[in-house]
């Protein structure tokens, strides 16, 4: 496609097991590097830790990046822009030695709204079409609205999602992102 995604990289978790129903169990969700203010150590595409078990499946950990931002020293400086979804899809190549359950997610400029977050389960090296990314992509989530070409997105991420019964360890290294 010729267009590359560039922008600040970051990590996040489910706020140390603070699920809506309060049922996350120890150990709480962790992620390295920690990127609360800035990434320590520097984010290089690898993130590891453990996702807490939550009976409501709220546990997660993720590594993401802004997709339309000039060389950045923080998540907001310079301002992150948007990229209009183009082409047919994306292929993410990554290592996942623990075989943790992984999703790919993109978010629009209002990521707090479920209607501007699209995701799909992802396998390393297997192309995803844009239409295969939907809102509420988990089993039973509703509505599952496909991502349409032309939709503005601001962030992309790899998300490790948790179990309802046991902690999920992970060590993910993002090796390549190819837009088709």
N, C-alpha and C positions, 0 to 999 in steps of 0.2 A: 504494500500500500504506500510506502514511502513516508508515512507520518509516524513519528515516534511519540510515545508517551513520556513526558519528563515531569519531574516534580519531587517534592519533599517526601521521603520515606518515613513511616511511623509504625508503631505497634500499639495494640490495645488489648484489653481483656474485659471480661464481664464484671469488672470492678471488684476483683478478689472474691468472687462467689456470691455477690449480692443479687440473687435472683428474685424475681417478683414475689414468689411464695416463700422465700427464705429457707429453701431446702438444700442448698448446696452443702456438700460434705467436705471435710478435710481430706487431702490437702487442697487448699484454695487454688484458684487459677493463677498461674505465673507465666511470665514471658521475659525472655532475654533476647535482645537488648530491651531495656526499659526506655521508653520514649515519652515520658510524661511532659518534660520541658524540652529536652533535646535528647538524642539517642546516645546512651552510654552502655556499652561501647558503641561506636559508630555503626549504623545500620548498613549492612552490606548484602542484604538479600536472604540472610539466614536468621531464623528465629526458632527458639526452643522453649520448652517448659512443660506444663501439665495443665489440662483443663479439668476443673472440679466436676464431680458427679452432682447433678441437680435433678430432682424428680420431675421438674418441669422442663428439662432439657435446655435451660437458659445458659449453661456454661459455654464459653467460647474464648478463643484467643486468635489474634490476627495480625498480619503484617500488610501494610498498604502503602499507597503512594498517590499523590496528586497527579493527574494526567495532563494538565495543561498549565504548567508553572515554570517561569524562568528559573535559572539557577537559584536555589533557595537555601537560606540559612536557618529557616524555621518553617513551621506549617503555614504561617500567614505572611511571611515576608520573603519575596514579594507576593502579592495577592495571587491565590490560585484561581485560574480561569476554568472554563469548561471546554470540552471537546465534543463535537456532534458525532454520534455513533455513525461510522461509515464502513463500507466493505461488507464482508459476510460474517466475520467473527474473529476469534482469538484462540491462540494455542499457548498454553502455559506449560513450561518444562520445569520440573522441580524434583528434588530428591525427598523421599519420605520413608526412611528406613523402618519406622515403627508402624507403617501403614495406617496412620491416623486418618479418620474421616475428614475430608477436605472439600470445601466449596470455594468457588471463585465468585466474587461479588463486585458489582459496580454501583456507584451512588451518584445521584444528581446533586445539585447545589443545596438541597434541603435534606441532608441525610437522616435527620430525625424522623422524617415521614416515611412510613413503610411503602408508600406509593412511589417513592423515588429511589428504591433499593431493589436491585435485581440480582439473582444468584442462581447457581446450579452446581451440583456435585461435579467435581473435576478430577480427571485422571491425567497424570503427567504425559505431555506429548500428544494428547488426543484433542483435536480441534473442537471448540464450542461455537455453535452458531449464535448470533445475537438473539434470535428468537428462542433459543433454548434457555436463556436467562429469563427468569420470571420473578415477579414480586412474590413474597411468601413461598419460596421454593421448597420448603421442607414438606414432608408428608402431612397432609391434612391442612396445610396453609391455604388461606383463601382471602381474596381472589388471587389467582396466579396469572397475572397479566404479563405477556411477553415484552421484552425490550425491543423497541422499534428503531430502525435506522433513522437517524436525524435527531434522536433524543439527546439532550445535553447531559454529559456526565462530568463529574469533578474528581472522583477517586475510584481506584481499583484496589482490590485486596484478595489475599488468600486467607481463608478462615478455617481454623480447626474447630470443629464443633464437638460437644461433649456427649456423654452417655447419661442415662438416668440412674445407673447403678455403680459405676466405677470411674475413677480418675482416668484421663486419657493423656498419656505422655506423648510428646511429639518433638521432632527435630527436622524442620523443613528448611530447605535451601532452594530459593527461587533462582533458576539458572537462565531462563529466557522467557520473554513475552513477545510473541509474534502476532501482529495484526494481519488479518487476511482481507 
